[in-house]
Amino acid sequence: MHPAGEPRSILVIRLGAVGDVVRTLPAVSCLKRTFPFARIIWTVEEPSREILEGDPEIDEVIVLRRRALVAGLKLRGTLAALAHLREYRAALRGRTFDWAVDLQGTLKSALIARSSGAPRTFGFGRSHAREWSHLLYTDPVAIPAGKMSRVARALTFVEALGADVSSPRHRLPKREGPSSAAREFLRSAAPARPRVLVCPGTSEAQAYKRYPADLFARLADRIAEEAGASVVIAWGPGEEPIAEEVRRSMRRAAVLTPPTRLTDLAELARECDLFVASDTGPLHIAAAVGVPLLALYGPTDPIVNAPYTDAPYLSFVGDVTCRPCRNRGCQNRACLKLIDPDDTARQAVATLLNGNGAR
């Protein structure tokens, strides 16, 4: 029997990007465990869909097709975009939500909360809301101002809703199909341990976070030399040229993965001993499967964007006065270029691959 006063159905709104969706999972796991009889329906944009579908703590996923909406800015795509918006709104209004919980805090996500029909809409209060979104909620949630990690902010938020946040979930569930494929590929292509999985690419929109390919190659070479490691280079859609540039620039042999979806990447990382990436979605996916991490932060804040993991990790940042920033058009990128690959590799091998651990 459903306990009186508890929500029967909760709409979670966290649309993207991939890393932000992954870092919202611990808070949603706390909602599910506190309100086990409530259906958790999550609305998300396409890139993160596969991470959420099949998760045992999420009952349903409703996808907002951002690409269709962007295409609607051009005349040829307008009708398709309008049709998707009607379809999306019908999907929301065809369900009965007791709560809409907006863990994004933008005008777009707040409008989705309002249009869901939920009698109670929760979102960040003024200190953490953007674009005046706090004015649209029935229940704006006041949490302390100041710097905190994305995960800590989400946990503080759901705690204010009554969730028990004493034991958030750390790990993504294992997907058996991708897991078997990952083990088979690595046994064949990189049988020697330790295995280091590096992910040098980013989307074009996130290129300002990308560690330069020549430095990535030096870093991978140095780790391979000091640890006797196999290096595997992962890449996603549109990133193969970057991965190939890193491979060609290395002195030691490295192998490229086949094209990988997010679930494939998660299972490849789970089978490796170290994961190396800039502050992108793949870094946070790897954090959520428990592999030790070497995180290369440039313009972003390593506290706000800290990986959420129960495994050891190291974060490196180029020391420049202009960071953190969101200058996507920056051509200097000294915040990344100042991360020394030789020193970084030495510390990673000593701390992460030799079993000492760090945090």
Contacts in CASP RR format, 6 or more apart in sequence:
PFRMAT RR
TARGET T0000
AUTHOR 0000-0000-0000
METHOD contacts of the structure
MODEL  1
MHPAGEPRSILVIRLGAVGDVVRTLPAVSCLKRTFPFARIIWTVEEPSRE
ILEGDPEIDEVIVLRRRALVAGLKLRGTLAALAHLREYRAALRGRTFDWA
VDLQGTLKSALIARSSGAPRTFGFGRSHAREWSHLLYTDPVAIPAGKMSR
VARALTFVEALGADVSSPRHRLPKREGPSSAAREFLRSAAPARPRVLVCP
GTSEAQAYKRYPADLFARLADRIAEEAGASVVIAWGPGEEPIAEEVRRSM
RRAAVLTPPTRLTDLAELARECDLFVASDTGPLHIAAAVGVPLLALYGPT
DPIVNAPYTDAPYLSFVGDVTCRPCRNRGCQNRACLKLIDPDDTARQAVA
TLLNGNGAR
2 8 0 8 1.000
2 37 0 8 1.000
3 37 0 8 1.000
6 35 0 8 1.000
6 37 0 8 1.000
6 38 0 8 1.000
7 35 0 8 1.000
7 38 0 8 1.000
7 98 0 8 1.000
7 99 0 8 1.000
8 37 0 8 1.000
8 38 0 8 1.000
8 39 0 8 1.000
8 96 0 8 1.000
8 98 0 8 1.000
9 38 0 8 1.000
9 39 0 8 1.000
9 41 0 8 1.000
9 95 0 8 1.000
9 96 0 8 1.000
9 97 0 8 1.000
9 98 0 8 1.000
9 99 0 8 1.000
10 31 0 8 1.000
10 35 0 8 1.000
10 38 0 8 1.000
10 39 0 8 1.000
10 40 0 8 1.000
10 41 0 8 1.000
10 97 0 8 1.000
10 98 0 8 1.000
10 99 0 8 1.000
10 100 0 8 1.000
10 101 0 8 1.000
11 41 0 8 1.000
11 42 0 8 1.000
11 43 0 8 1.000
11 92 0 8 1.000
11 95 0 8 1.000
11 97 0 8 1.000
11 99 0 8 1.000
11 100 0 8 1.000
11 101 0 8 1.000
11 113 0 8 1.000
11 116 0 8 1.000
11 118 0 8 1.000
12 24 0 8 1.000
12 28 0 8 1.000
12 31 0 8 1.000
12 40 0 8 1.000
12 41 0 8 1.000
12 42 0 8 1.000
12 43 0 8 1.000
12 101 0 8 1.000
12 103 0 8 1.000
13 42 0 8 1.000
13 43 0 8 1.000
13 100 0 8 1.000
13 101 0 8 1.000
13 102 0 8 1.000
13 103 0 8 1.000
13 104 0 8 1.000
13 109 0 8 1.000
13 112 0 8 1.000
13 113 0 8 1.000
14 20 0 8 1.000
14 21 0 8 1.000
14 24 0 8 1.000
14 42 0 8 1.000
14 44 0 8 1.000
14 103 0 8 1.000
14 104 0 8 1.000
14 109 0 8 1.000
15 21 0 8 1.000
15 43 0 8 1.000
15 44 0 8 1.000
15 45 0 8 1.000
15 64 0 8 1.000
15 66 0 8 1.000
15 104 0 8 1.000
15 108 0 8 1.000
15 109 0 8 1.000
16 44 0 8 1.000
16 45 0 8 1.000
16 47 0 8 1.000
16 48 0 8 1.000
16 104 0 8 1.000
17 47 0 8 1.000
17 48 0 8 1.000
17 206 0 8 1.000
17 281 0 8 1.000
18 47 0 8 1.000
18 48 0 8 1.000
18 51 0 8 1.000
18 262 0 8 1.000
18 280 0 8 1.000
18 281 0 8 1.000
18 282 0 8 1.000
18 284 0 8 1.000
18 285 0 8 1.000
19 48 0 8 1.000
19 280 0 8 1.000
19 281 0 8 1.000
19 283 0 8 1.000
19 284 0 8 1.000
19 285 0 8 1.000
20 104 0 8 1.000
20 150 0 8 1.000
21 44 0 8 1.000
21 48 0 8 1.000
21 51 0 8 1.000
21 52 0 8 1.000
22 48 0 8 1.000
22 51 0 8 1.000
22 172 0 8 1.000
22 281 0 8 1.000
22 284 0 8 1.000
22 285 0 8 1.000
22 287 0 8 1.000
22 288 0 8 1.000
23 149 0 8 1.000
23 150 0 8 1.000
23 151 0 8 1.000
23 154 0 8 1.000
23 284 0 8 1.000
23 308 0 8 1.000
24 103 0 8 1.000
24 150 0 8 1.000
24 154 0 8 1.000
25 55 0 8 1.000
25 169 0 8 1.000
25 172 0 8 1.000
25 288 0 8 1.000
26 151 0 8 1.000
26 154 0 8 1.000
26 155 0 8 1.000
26 168 0 8 1.000
26 169 0 8 1.000
26 170 0 8 1.000
26 308 0 8 1.000
27 103 0 8 1.000
27 151 0 8 1.000
27 154 0 8 1.000
27 155 0 8 1.000
27 157 0 8 1.000
27 158 0 8 1.000
27 163 0 8 1.000
27 165 0 8 1.000
27 168 0 8 1.000
28 40 0 8 1.000
28 42 0 8 1.000
28 57 0 8 1.000
28 58 0 8 1.000
28 103 0 8 1.000
28 158 0 8 1.000
29 57 0 8 1.000
29 168 0 8 1.000
29 169 0 8 1.000
30 155 0 8 1.000
30 158 0 8 1.000
30 159 0 8 1.000
30 163 0 8 1.000
30 164 0 8 1.000
30 165 0 8 1.000
30 168 0 8 1.000
31 38 0 8 1.000
31 40 0 8 1.000
31 101 0 8 1.000
31 158 0 8 1.000
31 161 0 8 1.000
31 163 0 8 1.000
32 38 0 8 1.000
32 40 0 8 1.000
32 57 0 8 1.000
32 58 0 8 1.000
33 57 0 8 1.000
33 163 0 8 1.000
33 164 0 8 1.000
33 167 0 8 1.000
34 162 0 8 1.000
34 163 0 8 1.000
34 164 0 8 1.000
35 163 0 8 1.000
38 98 0 8 1.000
39 59 0 8 1.000
39 60 0 8 1.000
40 57 0 8 1.000
40 58 0 8 1.000
40 59 0 8 1.000
40 60 0 8 1.000
41 58 0 8 1.000
41 59 0 8 1.000
41 60 0 8 1.000
41 61 0 8 1.000
41 62 0 8 1.000
41 95 0 8 1.000
41 97 0 8 1.000
42 52 0 8 1.000
42 58 0 8 1.000
42 60 0 8 1.000
42 61 0 8 1.000
42 62 0 8 1.000
43 61 0 8 1.000
43 62 0 8 1.000
43 63 0 8 1.000
43 64 0 8 1.000
43 92 0 8 1.000
43 112 0 8 1.000
44 52 0 8 1.000
44 61 0 8 1.000
44 62 0 8 1.000
44 63 0 8 1.000
44 64 0 8 1.000
45 63 0 8 1.000
45 64 0 8 1.000
45 65 0 8 1.000
45 66 0 8 1.000
46 63 0 8 1.000
46 65 0 8 1.000
46 66 0 8 1.000
46 67 0 8 1.000
47 262 0 8 1.000
48 262 0 8 1.000
49 61 0 8 1.000
49 63 0 8 1.000
50 261 0 8 1.000
50 262 0 8 1.000
50 263 0 8 1.000
51 172 0 8 1.000
51 262 0 8 1.000
51 263 0 8 1.000
51 266 0 8 1.000
51 285 0 8 1.000
52 58 0 8 1.000
52 61 0 8 1.000
53 61 0 8 1.000
54 173 0 8 1.000
55 172 0 8 1.000
55 173 0 8 1.000
56 173 0 8 1.000
57 169 0 8 1.000
62 88 0 8 1.000
62 91 0 8 1.000
62 92 0 8 1.000
64 88 0 8 1.000
64 112 0 8 1.000
65 84 0 8 1.000
65 88 0 8 1.000
68 77 0 8 1.000
68 80 0 8 1.000
68 81 0 8 1.000
68 84 0 8 1.000
69 81 0 8 1.000
69 84 0 8 1.000
69 85 0 8 1.000
71 77 0 8 1.000
71 80 0 8 1.000
71 81 0 8 1.000
72 78 0 8 1.000
72 80 0 8 1.000
72 81 0 8 1.000
72 82 0 8 1.000
73 81 0 8 1.000
89 115 0 8 1.000
92 112 0 8 1.000
92 115 0 8 1.000
92 116 0 8 1.000
92 117 0 8 1.000
93 115 0 8 1.000
93 116 0 8 1.000
93 117 0 8 1.000
97 116 0 8 1.000
97 117 0 8 1.000
97 118 0 8 1.000
98 118 0 8 1.000
98 119 0 8 1.000
98 120 0 8 1.000
99 118 0 8 1.000
99 120 0 8 1.000
99 121 0 8 1.000
99 122 0 8 1.000
99 161 0 8 1.000
100 112 0 8 1.000
100 113 0 8 1.000
100 114 0 8 1.000
100 116 0 8 1.000
100 117 0 8 1.000
100 118 0 8 1.000
100 120 0 8 1.000
100 121 0 8 1.000
100 122 0 8 1.000
101 113 0 8 1.000
101 122 0 8 1.000
101 123 0 8 1.000
101 158 0 8 1.000
101 161 0 8 1.000
102 109 0 8 1.000
102 110 0 8 1.000
102 112 0 8 1.000
102 113 0 8 1.000
102 121 0 8 1.000
102 122 0 8 1.000
102 123 0 8 1.000
102 124 0 8 1.000
102 133 0 8 1.000
102 137 0 8 1.000
103 123 0 8 1.000
103 154 0 8 1.000
103 157 0 8 1.000
105 123 0 8 1.000
105 124 0 8 1.000
105 128 0 8 1.000
105 129 0 8 1.000
105 130 0 8 1.000
105 131 0 8 1.000
105 133 0 8 1.000
106 130 0 8 1.000
106 131 0 8 1.000
106 133 0 8 1.000
107 130 0 8 1.000
107 131 0 8 1.000
107 132 0 8 1.000
107 133 0 8 1.000
107 136 0 8 1.000
109 133 0 8 1.000
110 121 0 8 1.000
110 123 0 8 1.000
110 129 0 8 1.000
110 131 0 8 1.000
110 133 0 8 1.000
110 134 0 8 1.000
110 136 0 8 1.000
110 137 0 8 1.000
111 136 0 8 1.000
113 121 0 8 1.000
113 122 0 8 1.000
113 123 0 8 1.000
113 136 0 8 1.000
113 137 0 8 1.000
114 121 0 8 1.000
114 136 0 8 1.000
119 138 0 8 1.000
120 138 0 8 1.000
120 139 0 8 1.000
121 136 0 8 1.000
121 137 0 8 1.000
121 138 0 8 1.000
121 139 0 8 1.000
122 137 0 8 1.000
122 138 0 8 1.000
122 139 0 8 1.000
122 140 0 8 1.000
122 141 0 8 1.000
122 157 0 8 1.000
122 161 0 8 1.000
123 129 0 8 1.000
123 133 0 8 1.000
123 134 0 8 1.000
123 137 0 8 1.000
123 139 0 8 1.000
123 140 0 8 1.000
123 141 0 8 1.000
123 157 0 8 1.000
124 133 0 8 1.000
124 134 0 8 1.000
124 140 0 8 1.000
124 141 0 8 1.000
124 143 0 8 1.000
124 157 0 8 1.000
125 134 0 8 1.000
125 137 0 8 1.000
125 140 0 8 1.000
125 141 0 8 1.000
125 142 0 8 1.000
125 143 0 8 1.000
126 134 0 8 1.000
126 140 0 8 1.000
126 142 0 8 1.000
127 142 0 8 1.000
127 143 0 8 1.000
127 144 0 8 1.000
127 145 0 8 1.000
127 146 0 8 1.000
128 143 0 8 1.000
128 145 0 8 1.000
128 153 0 8 1.000
129 140 0 8 1.000
134 140 0 8 1.000
141 157 0 8 1.000
141 160 0 8 1.000
141 161 0 8 1.000
142 160 0 8 1.000
143 153 0 8 1.000
143 156 0 8 1.000
143 157 0 8 1.000
143 160 0 8 1.000
144 156 0 8 1.000
147 301 0 8 1.000
147 303 0 8 1.000
147 304 0 8 1.000
148 156 0 8 1.000
148 303 0 8 1.000
148 304 0 8 1.000
149 303 0 8 1.000
149 304 0 8 1.000
149 305 0 8 1.000
149 306 0 8 1.000
149 308 0 8 1.000
150 304 0 8 1.000
150 305 0 8 1.000
150 306 0 8 1.000
151 168 0 8 1.000
151 306 0 8 1.000
151 308 0 8 1.000
155 165 0 8 1.000
155 168 0 8 1.000
156 165 0 8 1.000
158 165 0 8 1.000
159 165 0 8 1.000
170 288 0 8 1.000
170 290 0 8 1.000
170 308 0 8 1.000
170 309 0 8 1.000
170 310 0 8 1.000
171 288 0 8 1.000
171 289 0 8 1.000
171 290 0 8 1.000
171 310 0 8 1.000
172 266 0 8 1.000
172 285 0 8 1.000
172 288 0 8 1.000
172 289 0 8 1.000
174 267 0 8 1.000
174 270 0 8 1.000
175 263 0 8 1.000
175 266 0 8 1.000
175 267 0 8 1.000
177 267 0 8 1.000
178 261 0 8 1.000
178 263 0 8 1.000
178 264 0 8 1.000
178 266 0 8 1.000
178 267 0 8 1.000
179 267 0 8 1.000
179 270 0 8 1.000
179 271 0 8 1.000
181 264 0 8 1.000
181 267 0 8 1.000
182 264 0 8 1.000
182 267 0 8 1.000
182 268 0 8 1.000
182 270 0 8 1.000
182 271 0 8 1.000
183 271 0 8 1.000
185 257 0 8 1.000
185 258 0 8 1.000
185 268 0 8 1.000
186 195 0 8 1.000
186 232 0 8 1.000
186 268 0 8 1.000
186 271 0 8 1.000
186 272 0 8 1.000
189 232 0 8 1.000
189 255 0 8 1.000
190 230 0 8 1.000
190 231 0 8 1.000
190 232 0 8 1.000
190 255 0 8 1.000
191 230 0 8 1.000
192 228 0 8 1.000
192 229 0 8 1.000
192 230 0 8 1.000
193 229 0 8 1.000
193 230 0 8 1.000
193 273 0 8 1.000
194 227 0 8 1.000
194 228 0 8 1.000
194 229 0 8 1.000
194 230 0 8 1.000
194 272 0 8 1.000
194 273 0 8 1.000
194 274 0 8 1.000
194 353 0 8 1.000
195 229 0 8 1.000
195 230 0 8 1.000
195 232 0 8 1.000
195 271 0 8 1.000
195 272 0 8 1.000
195 273 0 8 1.000
195 274 0 8 1.000
196 220 0 8 1.000
196 223 0 8 1.000
196 224 0 8 1.000
196 227 0 8 1.000
196 229 0 8 1.000
196 230 0 8 1.000
196 231 0 8 1.000
196 232 0 8 1.000
196 272 0 8 1.000
196 273 0 8 1.000
196 274 0 8 1.000
196 275 0 8 1.000
196 276 0 8 1.000
197 232 0 8 1.000
197 233 0 8 1.000
197 234 0 8 1.000
197 268 0 8 1.000
197 269 0 8 1.000
197 272 0 8 1.000
197 274 0 8 1.000
197 275 0 8 1.000
197 276 0 8 1.000
197 286 0 8 1.000
197 291 0 8 1.000
198 216 0 8 1.000
198 219 0 8 1.000
198 220 0 8 1.000
198 231 0 8 1.000
198 232 0 8 1.000
198 233 0 8 1.000
198 234 0 8 1.000
198 246 0 8 1.000
198 275 0 8 1.000
198 276 0 8 1.000
198 277 0 8 1.000
199 233 0 8 1.000
199 234 0 8 1.000
199 235 0 8 1.000
199 265 0 8 1.000
199 275 0 8 1.000
199 276 0 8 1.000
199 277 0 8 1.000
199 280 0 8 1.000
199 282 0 8 1.000
199 283 0 8 1.000
199 286 0 8 1.000
200 210 0 8 1.000
200 211 0 8 1.000
200 213 0 8 1.000
200 216 0 8 1.000
200 233 0 8 1.000
200 235 0 8 1.000
200 239 0 8 1.000
200 242 0 8 1.000
200 243 0 8 1.000
200 246 0 8 1.000
200 277 0 8 1.000
200 278 0 8 1.000
201 210 0 8 1.000
201 235 0 8 1.000
201 236 0 8 1.000
201 239 0 8 1.000
201 242 0 8 1.000
201 243 0 8 1.000
201 277 0 8 1.000
201 278 0 8 1.000
201 280 0 8 1.000
202 209 0 8 1.000
202 210 0 8 1.000
202 239 0 8 1.000
202 278 0 8 1.000
202 280 0 8 1.000
203 280 0 8 1.000
205 328 0 8 1.000
206 280 0 8 1.000
207 328 0 8 1.000
208 299 0 8 1.000
208 327 0 8 1.000
208 328 0 8 1.000
208 329 0 8 1.000
208 330 0 8 1.000
208 333 0 8 1.000
209 278 0 8 1.000
209 279 0 8 1.000
209 280 0 8 1.000
209 298 0 8 1.000
209 299 0 8 1.000
209 300 0 8 1.000
209 336 0 8 1.000
210 242 0 8 1.000
210 278 0 8 1.000
210 336 0 8 1.000
211 219 0 8 1.000
211 278 0 8 1.000
211 296 0 8 1.000
211 336 0 8 1.000
211 339 0 8 1.000
212 333 0 8 1.000
212 336 0 8 1.000
212 337 0 8 1.000
213 242 0 8 1.000
213 245 0 8 1.000
213 246 0 8 1.000
213 249 0 8 1.000
214 249 0 8 1.000
215 336 0 8 1.000
215 337 0 8 1.000
215 339 0 8 1.000
215 341 0 8 1.000
216 246 0 8 1.000
216 276 0 8 1.000
216 341 0 8 1.000
217 245 0 8 1.000
217 246 0 8 1.000
217 247 0 8 1.000
217 249 0 8 1.000
217 250 0 8 1.000
218 249 0 8 1.000
218 341 0 8 1.000
218 342 0 8 1.000
219 276 0 8 1.000
219 341 0 8 1.000
219 344 0 8 1.000
219 345 0 8 1.000
220 231 0 8 1.000
220 233 0 8 1.000
220 246 0 8 1.000
220 250 0 8 1.000
220 252 0 8 1.000
220 254 0 8 1.000
220 276 0 8 1.000
221 250 0 8 1.000
221 251 0 8 1.000
221 252 0 8 1.000
222 341 0 8 1.000
222 342 0 8 1.000
222 345 0 8 1.000
222 346 0 8 1.000
223 229 0 8 1.000
223 231 0 8 1.000
223 274 0 8 1.000
223 276 0 8 1.000
223 345 0 8 1.000
223 348 0 8 1.000
223 349 0 8 1.000
223 353 0 8 1.000
224 230 0 8 1.000
224 231 0 8 1.000
224 250 0 8 1.000
224 252 0 8 1.000
224 254 0 8 1.000
225 252 0 8 1.000
226 345 0 8 1.000
226 346 0 8 1.000
226 349 0 8 1.000
227 349 0 8 1.000
227 353 0 8 1.000
229 273 0 8 1.000
229 274 0 8 1.000
229 353 0 8 1.000
230 255 0 8 1.000
231 250 0 8 1.000
231 252 0 8 1.000
231 253 0 8 1.000
231 254 0 8 1.000
231 255 0 8 1.000
232 254 0 8 1.000
232 255 0 8 1.000
232 256 0 8 1.000
232 257 0 8 1.000
232 268 0 8 1.000
232 272 0 8 1.000
233 243 0 8 1.000
233 246 0 8 1.000
233 247 0 8 1.000
233 254 0 8 1.000
233 255 0 8 1.000
233 256 0 8 1.000
233 257 0 8 1.000
234 243 0 8 1.000
234 256 0 8 1.000
234 257 0 8 1.000
234 260 0 8 1.000
234 265 0 8 1.000
234 268 0 8 1.000
234 282 0 8 1.000
235 242 0 8 1.000
235 243 0 8 1.000
235 256 0 8 1.000
235 257 0 8 1.000
235 259 0 8 1.000
235 260 0 8 1.000
236 259 0 8 1.000
236 260 0 8 1.000
236 265 0 8 1.000
237 259 0 8 1.000
240 256 0 8 1.000
240 259 0 8 1.000
243 256 0 8 1.000
244 256 0 8 1.000
246 254 0 8 1.000
247 254 0 8 1.000
247 255 0 8 1.000
247 256 0 8 1.000
257 264 0 8 1.000
257 268 0 8 1.000
260 268 0 8 1.000
262 285 0 8 1.000
265 282 0 8 1.000
265 285 0 8 1.000
265 286 0 8 1.000
266 285 0 8 1.000
266 286 0 8 1.000
266 288 0 8 1.000
266 289 0 8 1.000
267 289 0 8 1.000
269 275 0 8 1.000
269 282 0 8 1.000
269 285 0 8 1.000
269 286 0 8 1.000
269 289 0 8 1.000
269 290 0 8 1.000
269 291 0 8 1.000
270 289 0 8 1.000
270 290 0 8 1.000
270 291 0 8 1.000
272 291 0 8 1.000
273 291 0 8 1.000
273 292 0 8 1.000
273 353 0 8 1.000
274 291 0 8 1.000
274 292 0 8 1.000
274 293 0 8 1.000
274 294 0 8 1.000
274 348 0 8 1.000
274 352 0 8 1.000
274 353 0 8 1.000
275 282 0 8 1.000
275 283 0 8 1.000
275 286 0 8 1.000
275 291 0 8 1.000
275 292 0 8 1.000
275 293 0 8 1.000
275 294 0 8 1.000
276 293 0 8 1.000
276 294 0 8 1.000
276 296 0 8 1.000
276 348 0 8 1.000
277 283 0 8 1.000
277 286 0 8 1.000
277 293 0 8 1.000
277 294 0 8 1.000
277 295 0 8 1.000
277 296 0 8 1.000
278 295 0 8 1.000
278 296 0 8 1.000
278 297 0 8 1.000
278 298 0 8 1.000
278 336 0 8 1.000
279 295 0 8 1.000
279 296 0 8 1.000
279 297 0 8 1.000
279 298 0 8 1.000
279 300 0 8 1.000
279 302 0 8 1.000
279 305 0 8 1.000
283 293 0 8 1.000
283 295 0 8 1.000
283 307 0 8 1.000
284 307 0 8 1.000
284 308 0 8 1.000
286 293 0 8 1.000
286 307 0 8 1.000
287 293 0 8 1.000
287 307 0 8 1.000
287 308 0 8 1.000
287 309 0 8 1.000
287 311 0 8 1.000
287 313 0 8 1.000
288 308 0 8 1.000
288 309 0 8 1.000
290 309 0 8 1.000
290 310 0 8 1.000
290 311 0 8 1.000
291 311 0 8 1.000
292 311 0 8 1.000
292 312 0 8 1.000
292 313 0 8 1.000
292 352 0 8 1.000
292 353 0 8 1.000
292 357 0 8 1.000
293 307 0 8 1.000
293 309 0 8 1.000
293 311 0 8 1.000
293 312 0 8 1.000
293 313 0 8 1.000
293 314 0 8 1.000
293 352 0 8 1.000
294 313 0 8 1.000
294 314 0 8 1.000
294 316 0 8 1.000
294 344 0 8 1.000
294 348 0 8 1.000
294 352 0 8 1.000
295 302 0 8 1.000
295 307 0 8 1.000
295 313 0 8 1.000
295 314 0 8 1.000
295 315 0 8 1.000
295 316 0 8 1.000
296 316 0 8 1.000
296 336 0 8 1.000
296 339 0 8 1.000
296 344 0 8 1.000
297 305 0 8 1.000
297 315 0 8 1.000
297 316 0 8 1.000
297 317 0 8 1.000
297 318 0 8 1.000
297 335 0 8 1.000
298 317 0 8 1.000
298 318 0 8 1.000
298 323 0 8 1.000
298 333 0 8 1.000
298 335 0 8 1.000
298 336 0 8 1.000
298 339 0 8 1.000
299 323 0 8 1.000
299 324 0 8 1.000
299 325 0 8 1.000
299 326 0 8 1.000
299 327 0 8 1.000
299 330 0 8 1.000
299 333 0 8 1.000
299 335 0 8 1.000
299 336 0 8 1.000
300 323 0 8 1.000
300 324 0 8 1.000
301 323 0 8 1.000
301 324 0 8 1.000
302 315 0 8 1.000
302 317 0 8 1.000
304 324 0 8 1.000
306 315 0 8 1.000
307 313 0 8 1.000
312 351 0 8 1.000
312 352 0 8 1.000
312 355 0 8 1.000
312 356 0 8 1.000
312 357 0 8 1.000
312 358 0 8 1.000
312 359 0 8 1.000
313 352 0 8 1.000
313 358 0 8 1.000
313 359 0 8 1.000
314 347 0 8 1.000
314 348 0 8 1.000
314 351 0 8 1.000
314 352 0 8 1.000
314 358 0 8 1.000
316 339 0 8 1.000
316 344 0 8 1.000
317 323 0 8 1.000
317 335 0 8 1.000
317 339 0 8 1.000
318 334 0 8 1.000
318 335 0 8 1.000
318 336 0 8 1.000
318 337 0 8 1.000
318 338 0 8 1.000
318 339 0 8 1.000
319 338 0 8 1.000
320 334 0 8 1.000
320 335 0 8 1.000
320 338 0 8 1.000
322 335 0 8 1.000
323 335 0 8 1.000
350 356 0 8 1.000
351 357 0 8 1.000
351 358 0 8 1.000
352 358 0 8 1.000
END
